[in-house]
């Protein structure tokens, strides 16, 4: 129960303290730099960019020798949650969705849960929050064991963070597309349904 509360407090703080206007501006500028790409392609680039940043965070957290790397676990987890929160909000904004603070928190938890193989509906239970917190903490601790082997630990942590954030990004993208509709086809106007009607 305590773990779930601490985890949810961290996620809520990470998702509600975000500077949404800065994220909105960044997404808009990013879209302008890639006018020929579809929304889905832009989203894929955003996810890949976040995954690369997460890999760098993992590598940096693994750089201290031996047991000193274990002390980096909490800051690394906090940084990863903030990075993923920004990505999740950015993906919603890219697709035209605007979330209030409560919705942002739910979408961040839903994205993290989906990346961990859990499913969140429209409500979040304490039990699910606890299971998600345990899974994420377990992954982080498992990762920290690799830190004890210097160079291999750096590579492993970077790869694990990259893979984990990519999985969250794919899950969030699927959720965003279900919620806000499929992306446009550049230069083609509306998206046609199979019957030929404008969707």
N, C-alpha and C positions, 0 to 999 in steps of 0.2 A: 504494500500500500504506500509506504514511504517512498519507495523507488519510483512508483508510478507518478506520485505527486511531484517529486523533484524533476522527473523527466518532462512532465507536462508543463511545469513552470518554466523550464528551460526553453521548450519549444514555443510556448506562448510568448515569452519574452523575445525570442529570436524572430518570431513572425510578426509581432505587433510593433516592435521597435524599428522595423525596417523603414527606410526612407523611400516610400513608394513612388514619390514624385521623381526621385533620382533614378529609380529602376525604370519608370515609365519613359523618362528622357533617354536613358541608355538603350532601351528596346527600340524606341523610335529612331534614334541615330543609327543603330545596328541595322534596322530595316532599310533605311535610306542608303546605307553602304552596299546593300545586296538587293537591288531592285529587281533583278532577273530571277531571283529564287522564289519558290513557293513558300508559303507559311510553314509547311512541314519541313522543308529543307532548312529554313532559318532556325526553326526549333531544334533540329538535329545539331546544327552548328552551336547553338547556345548550350545544349546539353554537353556536347563534346568539350567546349571551352571550360565549363564548370568542372567536368571530370578531370581535365588536365590540371586545373587549380587544386582540386582535391588530391591529386597524385603528388603535387609539389608539397602540399601540407603534410601528407603521409611521409614523404621522404625527409622533410625538415624535422618532423617529430621523431624520426628514427635515427637522426644523425648523432645525437649524444651517445656516448659509449655505454654499453652494459645497462645496469639498472637505472641510470639517469634517464633513459628513454621512457621508462615506465611513468615518470613524473609528468610527462607530456601528454598522457592519455586524456585527462579532463579538458585541457585547452584545445587539443586536437578535435575532440568530439564536439565541443562548442563551436569551433570554427567550421567544422563540416556541416553542422546543423544550420548555421547562418548562411553558408555558401548555398546549400540546398534550398533554404527558404527563399533566398533571392532568385534562384533559378525557377522555383515553382511559381512564385508571384510573376516573374518575368514571362513565363510561358503563358499564363492566363492573360496577361496584358497583350502579348503578341497576338493572341487569338481574339482580342477585343473584350475580354472579360475583366470586370472590375470587382474586386472582393472587399467586403468590409473586414475589419480586424478579426472578428470571430470566424468568418469563413476562411480567412487566410490561415489561421491556426489549424482549422480542421483539414484544409487542403495540404498543409505541410505534414501533419500527422498521417493523413491518408497516403501521401506520396512516400514518406519514409516507411510506412507499414507495407505498402505494395512492394517496395524494394527489398523488404525483409521477408516477403512471401506471405504477408497477412492481408486481410481485406477489411476495410473500414466502410461502412455505409454512410448514412447521413448523421449518425450519432456515434460518439466515441464512449465506450464503456471503460471503467477503471481497470477491469480485467484485461482488456485488449491493450490499454496503455501500458500496463505492467508487463505483459508479454512482449510488447514491442521494446520497452526499455531494457528488459532482460536480454533480448536477442541482440540489440545494438551494443549493449555493454559487453556481452559475451564475445561479439565480433571484435570489439576494440581490445579486449584483454587477450584474446587469441592472437591478434595482430602484434600485441606488445611482446609476446614471447619471441617473435621473429626479430624484434629489436636487439635481442641479446647476441645475435650473430651480425656483426657490423654491416658489411656491404650487402649481404643477402637480405638482411632486415630492411634496409633502405629500399631496395628494389621490390621486395615483397609488399611492403606497406604502400608504396606508390601504386603498384599494380592492383592491390586490393581496394584502395580508395577509388581508383579510376573505375574499376568494375562495379563497385557498390553504387557510386554516383550515377554511372551510366544506366544501371538497372532502375534506379529511382527515376531518372529522367525519362526512360522509355515508359514506365508505368504512369507517370504524371502526364506525359504527352497523350497516351491513350485516354486517360480520364478527361483531359482538357478537350480533346476532339469530340468525345461523347457529349460533353456538357455544352460546348460552344459551337459545335458543328464542324464539318470537314473544312480544310483550308481551301482557299480559292485556287483556280487554275489561272496563272498569270496570262493576261491578254485575252481570256476567253469569257469574261463575265461570270455569271452565276454558274454553279455546278449543276450539271444535268443529272437527273435520276435515270435509272435504267429505262423507264417508260418514256423518257424524253421531256419530262416536265421540268421547269426550273425549280430547284430545291430552295 
